[in-house]
Amino acid sequence: MCSTFANRILTELSDVKDISIKTFFGGFSVNSRDTMFGWITKKDFYLRGHADYRSLFIDLGMQPLSITTGMSTKLLDYYKVNDELFKDREKLLIMVKMVIKYTKKELHEKNTIKAKRIKELPNMTLSLERLLCSVGIKDVETFQKVGYLSAYYKIKKKKEAISMNILFVLYSSLHRFHVATLSMETKKEIEFEYQCFVKQMDKYLHKE
Protein backbone atom coordinates (compact mmCIF):
# COMPACT_ATOMS: atom_id res chain seq x y z
CA MET A 1 0.00 0.00 0.00
CA CYS A 2 1.31 3.38 -0.99
CA SER A 3 1.02 5.66 2.03
CA THR A 4 2.24 8.55 -0.14
CA PHE A 5 -1.00 8.42 -2.10
CA ALA A 6 -3.00 8.29 1.13
CA ASN A 7 -1.22 11.41 2.34
CA ARG A 8 -2.05 13.04 -0.99
CA ILE A 9 -5.74 12.38 -0.33
CA LEU A 10 -5.41 13.98 3.10
CA THR A 11 -3.86 17.02 1.45
CA GLU A 12 -6.63 17.19 -1.16
CA LEU A 13 -9.23 17.11 1.61
CA SER A 14 -7.44 19.47 3.97
CA ASP A 15 -10.27 22.01 3.74
CA VAL A 16 -12.72 19.47 5.18
CA LYS A 17 -12.80 19.32 9.00
CA ASP A 18 -11.94 16.25 11.08
CA ILE A 19 -10.59 14.08 8.25
CA SER A 20 -8.34 11.16 9.11
CA ILE A 21 -7.17 7.86 7.63
CA LYS A 22 -6.64 4.45 9.23
CA THR A 23 -5.24 1.18 7.94
CA PHE A 24 -8.14 -0.91 6.70
CA PHE A 25 -8.10 -4.30 4.93
CA GLY A 26 -4.81 -3.72 3.18
CA GLY A 27 -5.67 -0.10 2.41
CA PHE A 28 -6.91 2.93 4.29
CA SER A 29 -10.31 4.01 5.48
CA VAL A 30 -11.03 7.72 5.10
CA ASN A 31 -13.00 9.05 8.04
CA SER A 32 -14.82 12.11 9.28
CA ARG A 33 -14.24 11.67 12.99
CA ASP A 34 -15.46 8.07 13.52
CA THR A 35 -17.51 7.82 10.32
CA MET A 36 -15.92 6.01 7.38
CA PHE A 37 -16.97 7.59 4.09
CA GLY A 38 -14.07 6.67 1.77
CA TRP A 39 -11.60 3.94 0.99
CA ILE A 40 -8.08 4.14 -0.40
CA THR A 41 -6.82 1.00 -2.09
CA LYS A 42 -3.49 0.90 -3.93
CA LYS A 43 -3.56 4.19 -5.89
CA ASP A 44 -7.31 4.66 -6.03
CA PHE A 45 -9.68 6.69 -3.86
CA TYR A 46 -13.29 5.58 -3.47
CA LEU A 47 -16.30 7.38 -2.01
CA ARG A 48 -19.21 5.65 -0.33
CA GLY A 49 -22.41 5.38 -2.35
CA HIS A 50 -25.96 6.24 -1.32
CA ALA A 51 -29.35 5.78 -2.95
CA ASP A 52 -29.86 9.56 -3.18
CA TYR A 53 -26.76 10.20 -5.29
CA ARG A 54 -25.50 6.84 -6.55
CA SER A 55 -26.83 7.58 -10.05
CA LEU A 56 -24.72 10.78 -10.07
CA PHE A 57 -21.58 8.73 -9.43
CA ILE A 58 -22.50 6.37 -12.27
CA ASP A 59 -23.20 9.29 -14.62
CA LEU A 60 -19.76 10.67 -13.81
CA GLY A 61 -18.21 7.36 -14.83
CA MET A 62 -17.12 6.47 -11.30
CA GLN A 63 -16.55 2.72 -11.15
CA PRO A 64 -17.64 0.62 -8.13
CA LEU A 65 -14.98 -1.01 -5.97
CA SER A 66 -14.65 -4.72 -6.68
CA ILE A 67 -13.19 -7.20 -4.22
CA THR A 68 -12.17 -10.72 -5.22
CA THR A 69 -12.94 -13.36 -2.62
CA GLY A 70 -12.00 -16.89 -3.61
CA MET A 71 -13.60 -17.63 -6.98
CA SER A 72 -16.07 -14.72 -6.93
CA THR A 73 -15.90 -10.95 -7.31
CA LYS A 74 -18.03 -8.70 -5.14
CA LEU A 75 -18.95 -5.11 -5.96
CA LEU A 76 -19.01 -2.77 -2.96
CA ASP A 77 -20.97 0.45 -2.64
CA TYR A 78 -17.85 2.58 -3.03
CA TYR A 79 -17.06 4.48 -6.25
CA LYS A 80 -13.68 5.44 -7.67
CA VAL A 81 -12.78 9.11 -7.88
CA ASN A 82 -11.53 9.51 -11.44
CA ASP A 83 -8.81 11.80 -12.80
CA GLU A 84 -11.34 14.32 -14.08
CA LEU A 85 -12.75 14.82 -10.61
CA PHE A 86 -9.29 15.06 -9.06
CA LYS A 87 -8.55 17.95 -11.45
CA ASP A 88 -11.61 19.86 -10.19
CA ARG A 89 -10.77 20.19 -6.50
CA GLU A 90 -13.72 22.44 -5.72
CA LYS A 91 -16.14 19.90 -7.15
CA LEU A 92 -14.34 17.10 -5.32
CA LEU A 93 -14.67 18.88 -1.97
CA ILE A 94 -18.38 19.54 -2.55
CA MET A 95 -18.87 15.88 -3.36
CA VAL A 96 -16.89 14.71 -0.32
CA LYS A 97 -18.93 16.94 2.00
CA MET A 98 -22.11 15.57 0.46
CA VAL A 99 -20.93 11.99 0.99
CA ILE A 100 -20.01 12.69 4.62
CA LYS A 101 -23.42 14.27 5.27
CA TYR A 102 -25.38 11.35 3.80
CA THR A 103 -23.14 8.70 5.36
CA LYS A 104 -23.62 10.16 8.83
CA LYS A 105 -27.35 10.45 8.24
CA GLU A 106 -27.58 6.84 7.06
CA LEU A 107 -25.56 5.52 10.01
CA HIS A 108 -27.66 7.54 12.45
CA GLU A 109 -30.84 6.06 10.97
CA LYS A 110 -29.41 2.54 11.18
CA ASN A 111 -28.33 3.06 14.80
CA THR A 112 -31.77 4.42 15.68
CA ILE A 113 -33.43 1.34 14.19
CA LYS A 114 -30.90 -0.91 15.92
CA ALA A 115 -31.54 0.75 19.28
CA LYS A 116 -35.24 -0.06 18.97
CA ARG A 117 -34.59 -3.77 18.48
CA ILE A 118 -35.24 -5.93 21.51
CA LYS A 119 -32.29 -8.09 20.48
CA GLU A 120 -29.95 -5.22 21.39
CA LEU A 121 -30.94 -5.38 25.06
CA PRO A 122 -28.64 -7.23 27.50
CA ASN A 123 -29.24 -11.02 27.81
CA MET A 124 -31.67 -11.02 24.87
CA THR A 125 -31.40 -13.80 22.30
CA LEU A 126 -32.83 -13.92 18.80
CA SER A 127 -35.21 -16.73 19.75
CA LEU A 128 -36.56 -14.78 22.73
CA GLU A 129 -36.91 -11.67 20.57
CA ARG A 130 -38.96 -13.71 18.10
CA LEU A 131 -41.08 -15.11 20.90
CA LEU A 132 -41.81 -11.60 22.17
CA CYS A 133 -42.64 -10.48 18.64
CA SER A 134 -45.12 -13.36 18.35
CA VAL A 135 -47.14 -11.85 21.22
CA GLY A 136 -47.05 -8.33 19.82
CA ILE A 137 -43.95 -7.00 21.61
CA LYS A 138 -41.88 -5.98 18.61
CA ASP A 139 -39.63 -3.19 19.87
CA VAL A 140 -38.03 -1.81 23.02
CA GLU A 141 -40.65 0.93 23.44
CA THR A 142 -43.50 -1.61 23.45
CA PHE A 143 -41.54 -3.85 25.82
CA GLN A 144 -41.09 -0.94 28.22
CA LYS A 145 -44.82 -0.12 28.10
CA VAL A 146 -45.90 -3.75 28.57
CA GLY A 147 -43.37 -4.50 31.31
CA TYR A 148 -41.53 -7.70 32.12
CA LEU A 149 -44.42 -9.24 34.11
CA SER A 150 -46.98 -8.87 31.34
CA ALA A 151 -44.42 -9.87 28.70
CA TYR A 152 -43.67 -13.11 30.54
CA TYR A 153 -47.37 -13.73 31.12
CA LYS A 154 -48.08 -13.36 27.40
CA ILE A 155 -45.33 -15.71 26.25
CA LYS A 156 -46.16 -18.18 29.04
CA LYS A 157 -49.71 -18.38 27.64
CA LYS A 158 -48.25 -19.09 24.22
CA LYS A 159 -45.51 -21.46 25.37
CA GLU A 160 -46.49 -22.98 28.71
CA ALA A 161 -43.26 -24.93 29.24
CA ILE A 162 -41.12 -21.79 29.23
CA SER A 163 -38.74 -21.55 32.17
CA MET A 164 -39.05 -19.11 35.06
CA ASN A 165 -35.50 -18.09 34.20
CA ILE A 166 -36.96 -16.23 31.21
CA LEU A 167 -38.79 -13.96 33.67
CA PHE A 168 -35.44 -13.10 35.22
CA VAL A 169 -33.96 -12.49 31.77
CA LEU A 170 -36.84 -10.16 30.85
CA TYR A 171 -36.45 -8.25 34.12
CA SER A 172 -32.69 -7.86 33.67
CA SER A 173 -32.99 -6.95 29.99
CA LEU A 174 -35.54 -4.24 30.70
CA HIS A 175 -33.33 -2.82 33.45
CA ARG A 176 -30.27 -3.19 31.21
CA PHE A 177 -27.94 -5.34 33.28
CA HIS A 178 -26.73 -8.94 33.08
CA VAL A 179 -29.07 -11.56 34.50
CA ALA A 180 -26.16 -13.29 36.25
CA THR A 181 -25.92 -10.36 38.68
CA LEU A 182 -29.40 -11.04 40.11
CA SER A 183 -29.29 -12.20 43.72
CA MET A 184 -31.47 -15.05 45.00
CA GLU A 185 -33.37 -12.53 47.12
CA THR A 186 -34.17 -10.40 44.08
CA LYS A 187 -35.26 -13.47 42.12
CA LYS A 188 -37.67 -14.41 44.92
CA GLU A 189 -39.09 -10.87 44.87
CA ILE A 190 -39.57 -11.06 41.09
CA GLU A 191 -41.30 -14.45 41.40
CA PHE A 192 -43.59 -13.07 44.11
CA GLU A 193 -44.42 -10.04 41.94
CA TYR A 194 -45.30 -12.37 39.08
CA GLN A 195 -47.55 -14.53 41.28
CA CYS A 196 -49.42 -11.39 42.38
CA PHE A 197 -49.68 -10.29 38.75
CA VAL A 198 -51.14 -13.66 37.70
CA LYS A 199 -53.75 -13.48 40.49
CA GLN A 200 -54.77 -10.00 39.34
CA MET A 201 -55.03 -11.19 35.75
CA ASP A 202 -57.12 -14.22 36.81
CA LYS A 203 -59.53 -11.95 38.73
CA TYR A 204 -59.78 -9.61 35.75
CA LEU A 205 -60.46 -12.43 33.32
CA HIS A 206 -62.96 -14.03 35.71
CA LYS A 207 -64.96 -10.78 35.87
CA GLU A 208 -65.19 -10.70 32.08
N, C-alpha and C positions, 0 to 999 in steps of 0.2 A: 504494500500500500504506500502510495506516495503522499507523505505528510505535507510536502511542499504545496501540492494542489489543494489540500484541505486548508492550509493557511491562506492560500489565495482566495478561497471561498469566504473565509472569515474577513479578509480585507475587503472583498466585494460587498459584503453585508455589514460593514462597519457602521453604517448610518442607522442600522436597525438595533434597537435596544435589547440587551440581555441575550445575545447570541453566543452560543458555545458549541463545541464539538466534543464527542466522546467516541472512543473505539467501539465498534459495533459490527459483529459478524464479518470480520475481515476488512471492514471499512470504517466509516465514521458516521455517527448520527449527528444531524444538525438540529440544535435545540433552541427554543425560546424559553429560558428558564428550564423547567422540567418537561416541557412539551416537545416531543420530536416531530418535526415537520419536513425534514429533508434527510437525504441519504447520499453520502459520498462513497463511490465504489470505483477503485482504480483511478481513472482520470475523468470520471463523469459525476455530475451533480444532479440529483433527482429531487423533485418536489412532490409532496403528498397530494394525491387526488381527492376530489370531493364531488358529489353528485351535482352541486350547484355550478361548478366551473370545469368539470372534467372534459366537457365537449370543447371548451376553449383551448385546453392543452392539446387536444387531438387536432383541432383546426390549425394550431401553430406548429404542427408536425413533431410534437414532443412524444417520444417513444416510451412505452411503459417499461419498467425494470423487469427483466426476466432472470429467474434463478433456476439453475439446473439442480435437481435433486434426484440422484440415481438415474433412472431411465427417462424421467419426465422433466418438462420445463414448466415452471409456474410463473405467471405474470402477476406482479404486485402492483398495488395502486399508487405507484410512484412514477413520475414522468421526467424524462431527461431534459435538462436545460440545454438547448442547442446553442451553437455559435452565434446565431443571429440575435438571440436574446442576451447573450453575454455582452455583445457589442452595444446594446441599449441598456445601460446600467439603470437609468431612471425607471424604465419599464420593468426591469428585473426586480428592483426594490419594491415597486408597487405590487408586483405579483407575489413576492415573498411575504409582504405584510398581509395580503389577502389570504394566502395559504395559512399563515399563523393564526389569523382571526378565525377562520373556518375550522381549523384543526382543534383549537381550544374550545370552540363552541361544540363541536362534535363530541369531544372527550367529556366535556361537562354534561352533555345530554346522556351519554352512555353511563357516566358515574351516577347520575341522578336515577336512571332506570335501575342500575345495579343496586343502589342503596335501598330501593323499594322492595327488592327481592327478599323473601323470607330466608332463602338459602344463604344469604350473606350474614345472617345473625349467628352468634356463637352457638356451637353444639349442633346446629341444624344440618341435617342430611338432605340429599335430594329426594329420597323416598319419603321422608317426613314432610318435606315441602309439598310433594305431590299429594300426600294424604290430606294435608290441610287445605290444599286447593280443591280437593274433591268435596269438601264440606263448605265451600264458599269463602275460605280464608286465603286470598290470593296475593296479598301484599302485606308489608309490615304495618301500614296504617290500619288496615282491617284487623290484623292480629292484635294490635294495641287496643282497638275499640272493643273487640270481642273479649279479650283477656285470656289468660292461660287456663282458667277453670272451665270456661265455656268452650274453649277450643278443644280441650281434652274430652269434655263431655260429648261434643259433636263427633269426634273421631272414634270415641269409645262406642257410640251408638252404631257407627258404621263398621267398626272392626272390634268386636267385643273382646277378643283375646289380647288386645294391646296391653303392654306392660305398664305398671304404675310408674316405672322409670321415665316413661315418656312425659308424664306430668311434670316430673322434676326437670326434664330437658326443656319443656315449654316455659316453665317458670324462669329458669336460668337464661334461656335465649331472650325472653322478653325483657329481662333485667340486664342483659348484656354482660354476663360473666360465665365462666366455665362451670358446668354442672358438677364437676369433681370437687369443687370448693364448698358445696353444700354440706352442712353438718347434719348429723342424725336428728338433732333437735329441730332444725329448720324443716327437714323432710317430714317429720311427724306433724308439724304445724301446717304444712302444705296439704298433707293427707287429710287432716282434720277439716281444713277449709273446704276441700273438695267434697267431703262427706256432707258437710252443711249445705254446700251448693246443690248437691244431688237431692237432698231432702226438700229444699226450696223448689227445685224444678219438678219433683214428684207432686208436691202440693199444688203447684201451678197447673200442671197437666191434669191433675185429678179434678180441679175446679172446672176446667174446660169440658 
